[in-house]
């Protein structure tokens, strides 16, 4: 059976879709991809929780040595599309 994902912001949209489902013979999936493996998804990309036991003290030295501010750090970590 083909599947369609519908994103909506207003809860009234879901109510309207449920009403239409009775007439157009379609169903709603019970699980969503956001529930898989306990990850949080942002724009379809899973955010994996970090390991709190990692020592990041060396990162401060690397960032200060290269004179990186927050703006430069964000730009260097951007993904190329």
N, C-alpha and C positions, 0 to 999 in steps of 0.2 A: 504494500500500500504506500503511495507517495506521501511524503510529509512536508509540511510547510511550517516555518517559524514566523510568528507574528509578534512584533514588538509594539507595545503601546504604553502610553503614559497615564491615561485616564482610566479609572476603574469602571466607568460606564461602558467603555469599549468592550471589556470582558463580558459584561452583562449582555450587551448586544450580540456578541459572538455566540454566547451560550444559547440565546433565543434563536439565532439563525441555525445553529447546529441541529435543532429539532426538525427544521424544514428541509435543510440541505444534506442531511445525513452525513455529518462528519463528527469526529470525536476529539477529545482533548487528551494529550499525553499526561500521565500522572507525575512522571519525574522530569526534571529539567537538567540540562548539562551543568548548571551551577551546583548541583548537589553531588556530583561525582567526586569521589575521593576527598571531600571536605575542603576543596579549594575555593577560593573566591575568584570570580571571573570579572575582568575589566575589558570591555570591548572584545570579548571572545578569547582573551588570553588569560590562562590560569596564573594566579599569583600564589606562589608556593611560599609558605612561611619559612623564615630564615632560622638558622640554628643559633640559639642564644649562647652556646658554649664557645663559639669561634672568637678568637682574640683579634680584635680589629685595631689594636693600638698602632700597628705599623702603617695602617692606612692614613692616619693623621700626618705622619712624617712624609709620606709620598705626596699627599695633597699640598702640604705647606711647602715642600721643596720645589714643586712645580708651580707654585703661586696660583693655585686654582681657587677661584671663588665658586659660589653655588651656581651661578649662571654658566660659567665655563664647564663645570662638571656635568650639568644637565645636557648641554649641547654635545659633549663628547660621548654621552651615553645614549643619544638618540639613535633609533634604528633607521637604517636606510630602506626606503620602500622600493 
